Amino acid sequence: MLRRKPPSDAAGAWNLLNGRRVYLRPLTLNDFDAWQEVRRTSADWLTKWEPKVQPGQPDTVEDRQAFSSRCSMRSREMQLGTQFGFGIFIDGRFGGEINLNSVHRGAQQNAYVGYWIDQRLAGNSYMPESLVVVMAFAFDQLGLHRLQVSIIPRNLASRRVVEKLELRSEGIAERYLEINGVWEDHIRYAITFEEWQLRRQEFLTAWVY
């Protein structure tokens, strides 16, 4: 079976990714103050959809050194090609994050997408645009075959992102992830390289060019 391989320059292709209104780049320690302000302001809106911080772990929002370690870990993951984390910037202002998690190679060539945005910026379609930029990166630069986005059914804001892009639903995975201390069902949305090929120009024209 013929498998697509990532381009030889893919390892350095993630430094800056541009959409029409957003640009994505890895976070650094210099982003801590802006990141902290957004996480504090949107805490009630975001944390109910996220895993609980485990006892004994440093609070990344309040601990600059913990944030620095997080940035260093993500940089290593990018170099290894196992995960790719990006800050989302609008008009030069930090607004959220979008990540390619658990990149699997071999026969699967798959990754999982996670994202969040500043509550004050929600509703402006910045996240669908960011997701299209990440899809282009994943399929055209990394050579992946499949992306999956898993969302708690009642998280309507996150569902609107994938529904605006008309990504395919694969049904509900019961008790799929532990979120805020509870094993939650998730709707699994997915797109394959074949689907991306059919819709690539549509996506890029609508959200990037």
Secondary structure, DSSP 8 states (H G I E B T S, - for coil): -------TTGGGTTS-EE-SSEEEE---GGGHHHHHHHHHHTHHHHGGGS----TT---TTT-HHHHHHHHHHHHHHHHHTS-EEEEEEETTEEEEEEEEEEEE-TTT-EEEEEEEE-GGGTTSSHHHHHHHHHHHIIIIIS--SEEEEEE-TT-HHHHHHHHHTT-EEEEEEEEEEEETTEEEEEEEEEEEHHHHHHHHHHHHHHHT-
